Amino acid sequence: MSDAPFEIRAARDEDRRPLALLFAAVAEERDGIATEPPVEVEAWAARWRLEGTLVAVVDDEVVGSLNVEPSRFGYGEIGMAVAREWRGRGAGSALLAEATAWAREHGLHKLSLSVFPHNAAAIALYRKFGFVEEGRRVKHYRRASGELWDSIEMGLLL
Ligand SMILES: CC(C)(COP(=O)(O)OP(=O)(O)OC[C@H]1O[C@@H](n2cnc3c(N)ncnc32)[C@H](O)[C@@H]1OP(=O)(O)O)[C@@H](O)C(=O)NCCC(=O)NCCS
């Protein structure tokens, strides 16, 4: 990954606002992540959990992020997003590779996540890293449009 255009590093305090802005921009797409607008950027920035958050950075700009939220039960829940213009260039893969290393170092035995069934890019990324489909939640997410979306639960034993 040394020729990758981005650097993957642990999130720092000054990343709070860029993290929240990226999250808000991806929420605007109303497609890949569960959160929909409006995203209160300042509030999200203030409460962002930096521990377990990795960022992909290009020229000091945060272009991707991944958060591992460890549970009390030994697994960690993942959420991630890459800025639209940076997708398909390996940032998601680089973030996930670092996240699995971080999770092992922190004693987690498993990573898990929920993904919408239409999210082909995310599902392909997770499968590439060995995540398997563990189940489906039916009409689980009510969208602002009123639609009810399923989610696929995926997991990776570390
Ligand atoms: C899902 C997401 C994080 C992937 O990040 P990315 O930087 O584009 O991922 P990568 O470039 O590392 O691609 C990883 C793999 O996904 C697959 N992939 C990428 N884009 C794809 C697409 N449009 N369709 C199908 N597969 C795709 C490829 O198999 C690729 O593997 P390869 O490197 O061996 O070719 C990104 O698309 C994103 O932020 N989407 C919006 C937010 C979101 O959906 N978050 C996840 C919620 S569960």
PDBQT file of the ligand as one rigid body, heavy atoms in Angstrom, charges set to zero:
ROOT
HETATM    1  C1  LIG A 201     -18.532   0.853   0.874  1.00  0.00    +0.000 C 
HETATM    2  C2  LIG A 201     -17.364   1.810   0.718  1.00  0.00    +0.000 C 
HETATM    3  C3  LIG A 201     -16.872   2.199   2.099  1.00  0.00    +0.000 C 
HETATM    4  C4  LIG A 201     -16.232   1.079  -0.048  1.00  0.00    +0.000 C 
HETATM    5  O1  LIG A 201     -15.093   1.935  -0.054  1.00  0.00    +0.000 OA
HETATM    6  P1  LIG A 201     -14.102   2.004  -1.332  1.00  0.00    +0.000 P 
HETATM    7  O2  LIG A 201     -12.978   2.889  -0.963  1.00  0.00    +0.000 OA
HETATM    8  O3  LIG A 201     -14.873   2.349  -2.537  1.00  0.00    +0.000 OA
HETATM    9  O4  LIG A 201     -13.624   0.489  -1.400  1.00  0.00    +0.000 OA
HETATM   10  P2  LIG A 201     -12.404  -0.096  -2.255  1.00  0.00    +0.000 P 
HETATM   11  O5  LIG A 201     -11.995   0.858  -3.319  1.00  0.00    +0.000 OA
HETATM   12  O6  LIG A 201     -11.361  -0.538  -1.294  1.00  0.00    +0.000 OA
HETATM   13  O7  LIG A 201     -13.083  -1.360  -2.936  1.00  0.00    +0.000 OA
HETATM   14  C5  LIG A 201     -13.200  -2.548  -2.217  1.00  0.00    +0.000 C 
HETATM   15  C6  LIG A 201     -13.841  -3.642  -3.042  1.00  0.00    +0.000 C 
HETATM   16  O8  LIG A 201     -15.202  -3.345  -3.262  1.00  0.00    +0.000 OA
HETATM   17  C7  LIG A 201     -15.573  -3.762  -4.563  1.00  0.00    +0.000 C 
HETATM   18  N1  LIG A 201     -16.245  -2.645  -5.159  1.00  0.00    +0.000 N 
HETATM   19  C8  LIG A 201     -15.890  -1.353  -5.114  1.00  0.00    +0.000 A 
HETATM   20  N2  LIG A 201     -16.819  -0.600  -5.740  1.00  0.00    +0.000 NA
HETATM   21  C9  LIG A 201     -17.757  -1.453  -6.187  1.00  0.00    +0.000 A 
HETATM   22  C10 LIG A 201     -18.980  -1.295  -6.885  1.00  0.00    +0.000 A 
HETATM   23  N3  LIG A 201     -19.417  -0.079  -7.252  1.00  0.00    +0.000 N 
HETATM   24  N4  LIG A 201     -19.709  -2.407  -7.159  1.00  0.00    +0.000 NA
HETATM   25  C11 LIG A 201     -19.293  -3.618  -6.775  1.00  0.00    +0.000 A 
HETATM   26  N5  LIG A 201     -18.148  -3.826  -6.096  1.00  0.00    +0.000 NA
HETATM   27  C12 LIG A 201     -17.390  -2.758  -5.827  1.00  0.00    +0.000 A 
HETATM   28  C13 LIG A 201     -14.383  -4.243  -5.278  1.00  0.00    +0.000 C 
HETATM   29  O9  LIG A 201     -14.482  -5.657  -5.258  1.00  0.00    +0.000 OA
HETATM   30  C14 LIG A 201     -13.229  -3.815  -4.424  1.00  0.00    +0.000 C 
HETATM   31  O10 LIG A 201     -12.317  -4.833  -4.327  1.00  0.00    +0.000 OA
HETATM   32  P3  LIG A 201     -10.976  -4.811  -5.260  1.00  0.00    +0.000 P 
HETATM   33  O11 LIG A 201     -10.110  -3.749  -4.678  1.00  0.00    +0.000 OA
HETATM   34  O12 LIG A 201     -10.399  -6.171  -5.066  1.00  0.00    +0.000 OA
HETATM   35  O13 LIG A 201     -11.422  -4.524  -6.635  1.00  0.00    +0.000 OA
HETATM   36  C15 LIG A 201     -17.774   3.060  -0.116  1.00  0.00    +0.000 C 
HETATM   37  O14 LIG A 201     -18.383   2.630  -1.302  1.00  0.00    +0.000 OA
HETATM   38  C16 LIG A 201     -18.716   4.008   0.614  1.00  0.00    +0.000 C 
HETATM   39  O15 LIG A 201     -18.299   4.817   1.421  1.00  0.00    +0.000 OA
HETATM   40  N6  LIG A 201     -20.023   3.912   0.335  1.00  0.00    +0.000 N 
HETATM   41  C17 LIG A 201     -21.026   4.811   0.962  1.00  0.00    +0.000 C 
HETATM   42  C18 LIG A 201     -21.153   4.572   2.457  1.00  0.00    +0.000 C 
HETATM   43  C19 LIG A 201     -21.398   3.115   2.742  1.00  0.00    +0.000 C 
HETATM   44  O16 LIG A 201     -22.113   2.434   2.020  1.00  0.00    +0.000 OA
HETATM   45  N7  LIG A 201     -20.806   2.637   3.847  1.00  0.00    +0.000 N 
HETATM   46  C20 LIG A 201     -20.929   1.240   4.248  1.00  0.00    +0.000 C 
HETATM   47  C21 LIG A 201     -22.194   1.033   5.004  1.00  0.00    +0.000 C 
HETATM   48  S1  LIG A 201     -22.407  -0.682   5.478  1.00  0.00    +0.000 SA
ENDROOT
TORSDOF 0
